[in-house]
Amino acid sequence: MRQSLTRELANLVERGRDRQLRLAVTGLSRSGKTAFLTSLVNQLRHAGLEARLDLMPAAREGRLLGARRVSQPDLGVPRFPYDQAMEALDADPPRWPEPTRGISELRLTIRYRPARRKLLRSETAELSLDLFDYPGEWLLDLPLLGHDYLDWSLAMLAEAGEQRRVLLAEWEAAAVGLDPAAEANEAELADIAALYARSLQAAREAGFANLQPGRFLLPGDLEGAPVLQFFPLPALRDATHAELAKLPSRSIYATLSARFRHYQQHIVRPFYRDHFRRFDRQIVLVDVLGAINAGPERFEDLSRALGTLMQSFDYGKRSLLSRLFSPRIDRLAIAATKADHVTPEQHANLTALLEALLAEPLQDLRYADVPVKALSLAAIRATEAQEVTHQNQRTPALRGTTLEGEEVLMFPGEVPARLPEADFWTRQGFDFRAFRPASREGGALPHIRLDAALDWLIGDKLQ
Amino acid sequence: MRQSLTRELANLVERGRDRQLRLAVTGLSRSGKTAFLTSLVNQLRHAGLEARLDLMPAAREGRLLGARRVSQPDLGVPRFPYDQAMEALDADPPRWPEPTRGISELRLTIRYRPARRKLLRSETAELSLDLFDYPGEWLLDLPLLGHDYLDWSLAMLAEAGEQRRVLLAEWEAAAVGLDPAAEANEAELADIAALYARSLQAAREAGFANLQPGRFLLPGDLEGAPVLQFFPLPALRDATHAELAKLPSRSIYATLSARFRHYQQHIVRPFYRDHFRRFDRQIVLVDVLGAINAGPERFEDLSRALGTLMQSFDYGKRSLLSRLFSPRIDRLAIAATKADHVTPEQHANLTALLEALLAEPLQDLRYADVPVKALSLAAIRATEAQEVTHQNQRTPALRGTTLEGEEVLMFPGEVPARLPEADFWTRQGFDFRAFRPASREGGALPHIRLDAALDWLIGDKLQ
């Protein structure tokens, strides 16, 4: 009697210890966040039944029993729209789910059989998994916290490449004549800020990723508020802090600078303070194939954006982030998504390219002792890998349906295993096509290595 | 020398004292807030030139010199889109401006010559006028602060009239079977909440005004968040506080009740705390004519909604509001808008009807010693008043262009000076038409008695 009570108590304590995990999913726009989170929830709900999760020991051993959606703890955060996403995927013809805007959340209770407690195999335990989805663009704002308005202006002005400059031309023509010392004209600043926001919008549509300030792209309720109406001031190229500090509060410089500070304090900080620092695990999704498709300037731009984004996970002792918010993410995954858009023998190259793209941030993270894993995956597999015989040679191919509804059998090309050099771009050996999701008859969503990602992110909590 | 210095100093002090005024404009949706604020800014900018502001002594005496837009102090509040509104009014054909969503703000600096300082007539002074525009629906949420979830549920269930019930039918069918003690199913509650929000939406489109919770109609960034997913629980009709308090935290009752409290604390309170309590003056716009047009149940509903809305201005010592936020509004105007939609001899009746509609709240306000004035006005006059001779009798008429572009000459009917009795509704003597704004050649916007409203709201600060 006494012994069974003691054991019962020990179980309770053990369950209590690992009872909760907060897992965040991010990535730049179009990296596949919504598909990833939808499939993740779908696999866990079908675990123990139709889901194929062989790369996840808890599932392979039959210990993963399933998951149930329960009420989320943060009442003010939109719920991740899982049902709407599944509706789109189950439509005829199937559609990709609508992308989410801003942050969203979903809580699952996962039921599993602990592995260690062999004697009591029939006992089950529960893990409460809070899932979060937020735009990677928000992480691009982190460096803003370490800059003042002058530094930020100079950094932005220095960074733009040739193609970005074309998109910025209209804004630049309007902004270049602004005298930092002149009195601010509210309506004029609003107009020039609108041009700046439009240039960011256009850059995103043209495939650029390194876009600051991130909230200009998704203003939400702040549409039209002065806090979203600042921009780099070209005339600051020749200015010094000392001169600028003397300018009156109604000057253009002081006005824009005050808005910049408000953005730091009331937009960037609250995200890190209220959300980011509470995440336990994080996966960052990257659309590497899309960037290769888009050419060298955009690929370079993605690389810079990812470098910036990854700073949010570098908890070296001296990092700005650690000083400000003491975040606690203890495990990180980086995934190249849409692996189903290339043939299977290219997957290793895809992972290698992702690692090459992130070489520097990955070194920093490993130095800072943050466990991190890079992989390639398809959260929802839209194609079938096949082999075709061409001139007596068997070559790999993909069968799928394009977004326009055309059924195709194709070889999209080879993925370079290293950062592409100049001649790669002139060869143009890559033909990336977007596929629509495949029709299916209920059951779990098909995927590639989502189970590997899941195991890395939550597997240790299911022991 | 010394005397002039002293006088200079006195001037400075006097200017300092009255330098700032925060004026808020509200009203239920479609009451004409955007038109009012646009015209107000337009008149002040044209003051001293083309604006006709004869009912405003400062303007009549030539002391009102004009106004300039300057940077607003609240960087996180959207700017009132004055330029876009003027663009719509100046289009060919002219359009009514897009309604604003949520709160917006605009700061004017008004330049005027003080009246009292006769000796120094050439001196000018400045008044900084902060204008705010927010949905009257937000004020309908005030009573929520004084209720708990049980009380609120019962009040909502008791209130709905026959036509509202029809709109609520689908929601009620889904909600009536919910057992407060059963475990909450997240997805089911979200679905039923969506039905409730849709019924509110439908009620608004059908002309109802008394809609709670107000934020369900304009969710903004909170779209999909659990805090906007509660509703009255029909089964609570037979419940007691004591029984309900015992229900577990996962029960339907406890879940909805927690969301209700979150709504109180994180949505209703912040508006009163961060904005409302800082307003100095307030004008409430009411579309009385629209409500008469819509029939008895909706007119009754508007009357109830206005009663609720006006509670926000009743600063009797024992009021909930005074205890919570100590607001400081010291002058209030209530205006029946769209007076240009009836012939001029009906304007007195329109004002009288407004006073009758608000009789009780007005009595409370006067008892609480809040100076309040009721009037009728047209912020932007869209019609011309004329007289036509019919069967040898001269009768008043309106000439205007309908929204569809048809030019008409008509007599819209008589406005009752008292609350309409049953037989008024059967006679149906009223034919309210919507007109589009008139084309114009620059200059100030035409209006009816906007100057009277302005004088009541800011005139004393221009002495």
Interface residues (C-beta under 8 A of the other chain):
Chain A: R69 V70 S71 Q72 L75 G76 V77 P78 R79 P81 D83 G102 S104 A184 E186 A187 A190 G220 D221 L222 E223 G224 A225 P226 V227 R250 T255 A258 R259 H262 H266
Chain B: R69 V70 S71 Q72 L75 G76 V77 P78 R79 P81 D83 G102 S104 A184 E186 A187 A190 G220 D221 L222 E223 G224 A225 P226 V227 R250 T255 A258 R259 H262 H266
